[in-house]
Amino acid sequence: MHVIVLGAGIIGVSTAWHLIERGHTVTMVDRQPDAALETSFANGAQISVSFCEPWASADAPLKVAKWLLRDDSPLLFRPRLDPHQWRWGLSFLTQCNDAAFERNVAQLVALGRYSHQALKQVVASTGIEYQRLERGILHFFSSQADLDAGAAAAALMRRHGVDRQVLDRAGVLAVEPALAAHGERIFGGTYTRSDESGDARVFTQELARRAVAKGLQAHWRHEVLGLEQGPGGAVQGVRVRDMDSAEARTLRGDAVVVAMGSYSAPLLRPLGIHLNIYPAKGYSATFALRDPSRASVVSLLDDSRKIAISRLGDRLRVAGTAELAGYDTRLDTPTARTRCAALSRRVEELFPGVVDTNEPSYWTGLRPSTPDNIPLIGRTRLPGLWVNAGHGTLGWTHGAGSGLALAELMSGRQPELAFRFLGQPATQPRGRMAMA
C-alpha cells in the first residue's frame, strides 16, 4: 500500500525505512530541509535500554514540588492556562505509585530490547557510521542516599533481565577514569555494559538518504496543514503547503502515519483523536574538546543534575533537564539562559579544562512526553490513521524498534515483543490516550 509518513525525526524515518523494506510505497513529509533537524537533532546520544525508568514514580511529586522555584531544576513545571498541560499533569500523578512504575518499566525495557536489536540489524545491513561507542552507560551518584536509590533501581531492572551492576567509587573510576577530578564527590554508581551511544542526527539523516535511494518520496520544507477524511471518517489524504512556493495541495495514500513528536497531538485533535502527549523542552550543549585524552568515552548519567554526557568524536554532548511550558523552543529567555549556563558549569566541574566552554553549541528541542513515558504506537479508531509518537526522552533508544513494530503491524504481522500497542485489545492504562 501507499503510506504517507508525517515527520522525519528518528521515529518517522525508521518507520519509513521499515515500511519500504516490507514492500510498501512511502511518502514522507517534513517542514525542515532535511531529516532530524528538530527533536532528534542534538539529544543526549544514549541508547539507554537499561536506564529507562519512567519519570512518574512514588517520590516524583515531592521532587517536582521542591524544584518549582528553581530555573535550573532537572524537571521544571511552569503552570499555564492550558487544559492539555493540566490533563497531562493529573494523568502523571496517577502513575506515581510503585505498581504503575514497575508496570511501565516492563514496557519500556521490552521495547528497548526490541529496538536495540532492530538498530543493530539496520546498522549491519546499511553500514551507517554515526560516531557509535559500545562502551555502556555509567550512572554516578553524588550522595549515599542517591546511591541507595540507584541500587534499588538496579535491583528492579535485574528483575526484568537487565544486567545493571552496582559499583562503589573505585568501581566507577575504573570504568571511567576521566571522572577522577570529581572522584571525591562520587559515592558510587551503576553500570550496564550492553548500552551504547552515538549521534542520532547523523544516523537518521543517513538512513533517510538510503530510504530515498530505495524509493522514498521525501517532501522537505512542506508544512502539514491537516488531514482529509472520506466515508466513515477514513483518513485518505494530507493537506500540505510548500514552504518555498506557498503552494498548497493534497497528498493521497492508503494510510497515514503521524510521527510528528509533540506536534502529533494538536494535529489530531480536530479529528477527535486526543493523544495525551505534552512537550517537555529539553536542552543540550555540545563542546569541542581541548584535551581529548582526558575526556570521557563511556556515556554517563549524572544523577545529581539528571543529565546525560556522551562522547561524539572530538566533541562532548551534555544534555538534560525538562521544562513543561508549552511549545516554546526559544534559547534567549531568562530560564533558557540559566539552564544552558548550568550545563556548561557542570561539565567544567566534572572535567576541568577538558572542553572549550567559551564556544558551546546550545540547543533545545521538544520531547513528546506521555504521563507514563510509554510511547503511543499503533492504529487509531479512524481507518487509515496510525500513530508513532510520545517517546519522550527515549526516542533514540526506542526509534528503530518503534519504526519496525509499526511497519510489522501495518503489514498484518504481530511484533515479537510484549507491548501495549494502540488498537489492540490489551487493556490500556488510564491517562495515555482517549478518542472521543
C-alpha positions in Angstrom: 0.0 0.0 0.0 1.0 3.7 -0.2 1.8 5.1 3.2 2.3 8.8 4.0 4.6 9.3 7.0 4.4 12.7 8.7 7.6 13.7 10.4 11.3 12.9 9.6 12.8 12.5 13.0 14.3 9.2 14.2 10.7 7.8 14.6 9.4 8.9 11.2 12.5 7.9 9.3 12.7 4.5 11.0 9.0 3.9 10.2 9.5 4.8 6.6 12.6 2.6 6.2 10.9 -0.5 7.6 7.8 0.1 5.5 9.9 0.3 2.4 11.8 -2.9 3.4 8.4 -4.6 3.5 7.5 -3.6 0.0 5.2 -0.5 0.7 5.4 2.7 -1.3 6.2 5.5 1.1 5.9 9.3 1.0 7.5 11.3 3.9 6.7 14.9 4.8 8.6 17.3 7.0 8.8 21.1 7.4 12.6 21.1 7.6 15.1 20.8 4.7 16.5 17.5 6.0 15.8 14.8 8.5 16.4 15.0 12.2 16.6 18.8 12.5 14.2 19.2 15.4 13.9 16.8 18.5 16.4 14.3 17.0 19.0 16.9 16.3 21.1 17.2 19.4 19.8 14.8 22.1 21.8 13.0 24.8 23.1 10.4 22.2 22.4 7.4 24.5 20.9 4.1 23.6 19.8 3.5 27.2 17.8 0.3 27.3 18.9 -0.4 30.9 18.3 3.2 32.2 14.8 3.7 31.1 12.9 4.4 34.3 9.8 6.5 33.8 9.6 10.0 35.3 6.5 9.1 37.2 7.5 7.4 40.5 6.3 7.4 44.1 8.7 10.1 45.1 8.3 12.3 41.9 5.6 14.6 43.2 7.7 15.7 46.1 10.8 16.3 44.0 8.8 18.3 41.4 7.3 20.5 44.2 10.9 21.2 45.6 12.0 22.2 42.1 9.2 24.6 41.3 11.1 27.7 42.1 14.4 26.7 40.6 15.1 27.7 36.9 17.9 25.2 36.8 16.0 22.3 38.2 16.0 18.9 36.4 12.3 19.0 35.8 10.5 22.4 35.7 6.8 22.6 35.7 5.5 26.1 34.6 1.7 26.1 35.2 -0.2 27.6 32.2 -3.8 28.3 31.3 -3.6 25.2 29.2 -6.1 22.3 29.7 -3.8 19.9 27.9 -1.0 20.6 30.3 -3.2 20.1 33.3 -4.7 16.9 31.9 -1.2 15.6 31.4 -0.1 16.6 34.9 -3.1 14.9 36.5 -2.5 11.8 34.5 1.1 11.9 35.5 0.1 11.9 39.2 -1.9 8.7 38.6 1.3 7.0 37.5 3.2 8.0 40.6 3.0 4.7 42.5 5.1 1.6 42.8 2.7 -0.7 40.9 2.5 1.7 37.9 6.2 2.3 38.0 7.1 -1.4 37.7 4.5 -2.0 35.1 5.8 0.9 33.0 9.4 -0.2 33.4 8.5 -3.6 32.0 7.0 -2.0 28.9 10.0 0.3 28.4 12.5 -2.5 28.8 10.7 -4.7 26.4 10.5 -2.0 23.7 14.1 -1.0 24.4 15.5 -4.5 23.9 13.5 -5.0 20.7 14.6 -1.6 19.4 18.3 -2.2 20.2 18.2 -5.4 18.2 16.5 -3.6 15.4 19.1 -0.8 15.4 21.9 -3.4 15.3 20.3 -5.1 12.3 19.9 -1.8 10.4 23.5 -0.8 11.1 24.7 -4.2 10.0 22.7 -4.1 6.7 23.4 -0.4 5.8 26.9 0.2 7.2 25.8 3.6 8.6 28.5 5.2 10.8 27.3 7.7 13.4 30.2 8.0 16.0 28.9 4.9 17.7 30.6 3.9 21.0 29.7 0.5 22.5 31.1 1.3 25.9 28.0 1.0 28.0 26.3 3.7 30.2 27.6 4.6 33.7 25.2 6.3 36.2 27.1 8.0 39.0 25.7 9.4 42.3 26.8 12.3 44.5 25.3 11.2 47.8 24.8 8.0 49.7 21.0 8.4 49.6 21.0 8.7 45.9 23.3 5.7 45.6 21.0 3.6 47.7 18.1 4.7 45.5 20.1 3.8 42.4 20.9 0.4 43.8 17.2 -0.3 44.4 16.5 0.8 40.8 19.3 -1.6 39.6 17.6 -4.4 41.5 14.3 -3.7 39.8 16.0 -3.7 36.4 17.7 -7.0 37.2 14.2 -8.5 37.8 13.5 -7.6 34.2 16.6 -9.3 33.0 18.9 -6.2 32.8 22.4 -6.8 34.0 22.9 -3.5 35.8 25.9 -3.6 38.2 26.2 -1.5 41.4 29.7 0.0 41.8 31.5 1.7 44.6 33.6 4.9 44.0 36.6 2.9 42.9 34.5 0.8 40.5 33.1 4.0 38.9 36.5 5.4 38.4 37.7 2.1 37.0 35.0 2.2 34.3 35.6 5.9 33.5 38.9 7.3 34.7 38.1 10.7 33.3 35.9 11.3 36.3 39.0 11.3 38.6 39.0 15.1 39.1 35.5 14.7 40.6 36.1 11.4 42.3 35.9 12.6 45.9 32.3 13.7 45.4 31.2 10.4 43.8 29.7 7.9 46.2 29.2 5.1 43.7 27.2 4.2 40.6 25.5 1.7 38.4 26.8 0.4 35.1 25.4 -1.6 32.2 27.9 -2.7 29.6 25.3 -3.5 26.9 24.1 0.0 26.3 25.8 2.4 23.9 25.8 5.9 22.4 26.0 7.6 19.1 24.8 10.6 17.1 21.1 10.3 16.4 21.1 13.1 13.9 23.8 11.6 11.7 22.2 8.1 11.9 18.7 9.4 11.0 19.9 11.6 8.1 22.0 8.7 6.7 19.0 6.3 7.0 16.8 8.8 5.2 19.2 9.1 2.3 19.3 5.3 2.0 15.5 5.2 2.1 15.3 7.8 -0.7 17.7 5.6 -2.7 15.2 2.7 -2.2 12.3 4.8 -3.5 11.1 7.0 -0.6 9.5 10.2 -1.9 10.6 12.9 0.6 8.8 16.2 0.6 11.2 18.6 2.5 10.1 22.0 3.6 6.4 21.1 3.5 4.1 22.2 6.3 1.3 19.8 7.3 -1.9 21.7 7.3 -4.3 18.9 8.2 -5.7 15.5 7.3 -8.5 14.8 4.9 -11.2 12.2 5.6 -13.5 10.2 3.4 -16.5 7.9 4.0 -16.7 6.6 7.6 -14.1 9.1 8.7 -11.3 7.2 6.9 -8.1 9.3 6.6 -7.3 9.4 2.9 -5.0 12.4 2.4 -2.8 15.1 3.9 -3.1 18.8 3.1 0.4 20.3 2.8 1.9 23.6 1.9 5.2 24.0 0.1 7.1 26.5 2.3 9.1 27.8 -0.7 6.4 28.3 -3.2 3.5 28.7 -0.8 1.6 26.2 -3.0 -1.0 24.1 -1.1 -2.1 20.6 -2.3 -3.3 17.3 -1.0 -1.2 14.1 -0.9 -3.3 11.0 -1.1 -2.5 7.5 0.1 -3.9 4.3 1.6 -2.7 5.1 5.1 -1.1 7.9 7.1 1.4 7.6 10.0 1.6 10.6 12.3 5.2 10.7 13.7 5.4 14.4 14.4 6.5 14.2 18.0 4.9 16.8 20.2 3.0 18.2 17.3 1.1 15.0 16.7 -1.4 15.8 19.4 -2.6 19.2 18.1 -2.7 17.8 14.5 -5.2 15.1 15.5 -7.5 16.9 17.9 -9.8 18.3 15.1 -10.4 14.6 14.2 -11.5 13.7 17.7 -8.2 11.8 18.4 -6.8 13.1 21.8 -3.3 11.9 22.4 -2.1 12.7 25.9 1.3 13.9 24.7 2.8 17.1 26.1 6.1 18.8 25.1 9.0 18.7 27.5 11.5 21.3 26.5 15.0 19.7 26.7 18.4 21.3 26.4 21.8 20.2 25.3 25.3 21.8 24.9 27.9 20.4 22.6 31.5 21.3 23.3 34.7 21.0 21.3 37.4 19.0 23.2 40.6 20.8 24.3 42.2 17.7 25.6 40.6 14.5 24.1 42.9 12.3 26.2 41.2 13.4 29.4 37.6 13.3 28.1 35.2 10.5 28.9 34.5 7.8 26.4 31.8 5.9 28.4 28.4 7.5 28.2 27.4 9.0 31.5 24.4 9.8 33.6 24.9 12.5 36.3 22.2 11.7 38.8 22.5 15.0 40.8 21.8 17.1 37.7 19.8 14.5 35.7 21.9 15.0 32.6 23.5 12.7 30.1 27.1 13.1 28.8 28.3 11.4 25.6 31.4 11.5 23.6 30.9 12.2 19.9 34.3 12.0 18.3 36.1 15.3 19.1 33.1 16.7 20.8 31.3 16.2 24.1 27.5 16.4 24.3 25.8 17.3 27.6 22.0 17.0 27.6 19.2 17.0 30.0 16.6 18.9 32.1 12.9 19.1 31.1 10.7 22.1 31.1 6.9 21.6 30.9 6.0 25.1 29.5 4.2 24.6 26.2 5.7 24.7 22.7 8.3 27.4 23.3 11.7 26.5 21.7 13.5 29.8 22.3 17.0 29.8 23.7 17.0 33.5 24.6 14.6 33.5 27.5 16.0 34.0 31.1 15.1 30.5 32.0 16.7 29.1 28.9 19.9 31.0 29.5 20.0 29.8 33.1 19.6 26.2 32.1 22.2 26.4 29.3 24.7 28.0 31.7 24.1 25.2 34.2 25.1 22.6 31.6 28.4 24.5 30.8 29.1 24.9 34.5 28.5 21.3 35.3 30.8 20.0 32.5 33.6 22.2 33.8 33.1 20.9 37.3 33.3 17.3 36.1 36.1 17.7 33.6 38.0 20.9 34.4 39.9 22.2 31.3 38.9 19.3 29.1 36.3 21.1 26.9 36.1 24.6 25.4 33.2 26.2 27.3 33.8 29.5 25.6 32.0 28.5 22.5 29.3 26.0 23.4 26.7 25.0 20.8 23.4 25.2 22.7 20.2 23.5 21.5 16.7 22.9 22.7 14.0 20.6 21.5 10.5 19.4 22.5 10.4 15.9 23.8 7.0 14.4 23.1 6.1 13.0 26.6 3.3 10.8 27.8 2.4 10.7 31.5 3.8 7.1 31.9 6.7 7.6 29.4 5.3 4.8 27.2 5.0 5.8 23.5 1.8 5.5 21.5 2.3 3.1 18.7 -0.4 1.6 16.5 -3.7 2.3 14.8 -6.4 4.8 15.9 -10.1 4.3 15.6 -10.1 6.1 12.2 -9.5 3.8 9.3 -6.1 4.5 7.6 -4.7 6.6 10.5 -1.7 5.3 12.5 0.4 6.9 15.3 4.0 6.6 16.3 4.7 9.3 18.8 5.2 10.1 22.5 8.7 8.7 23.0 9.8 11.5 25.4 13.5 11.2 26.3 13.8 7.7 24.8 13.2 8.5 21.1 16.8 7.5 20.1 16.6 4.4 22.4 13.2 3.3 21.0 13.4 4.7 17.5 14.5 1.8 15.4 12.2 -0.7 17.2 9.2 1.6 17.1 9.5 2.0 13.3 9.9 -1.7 12.9 7.0 -2.6 15.2 4.6 -0.2 13.4 5.7 -1.5 10.0 5.0 -5.0 11.1 1.6 -4.0 12.4 0.7 -2.2 9.1 1.9 -5.3 7.2 -0.5 -7.5 9.1 2.0 -9.1 11.4 2.4 -9.0 15.2 5.7 -7.7 16.5 7.6 -10.1 18.7 7.5 -8.3 22.0 5.1 -7.8 24.9 3.9 -4.3 24.4 0.6 -2.4 24.6 0.1 -1.3 21.0 -2.8 1.0 20.2 -5.8 -0.5 18.5 -5.2 -3.9 20.1 -7.5 -5.4 22.8 -4.9 -5.3 25.6 -6.0 -3.0 28.5 -4.7 0.5 28.2 -3.6 2.4 31.4 -5.6 5.5 32.2 -4.3 8.8 31.0 -2.5 7.7 27.9 -4.9 8.1 25.1 -8.6 9.0 24.7 -10.6 9.0 21.5 -13.8 10.9 21.8 
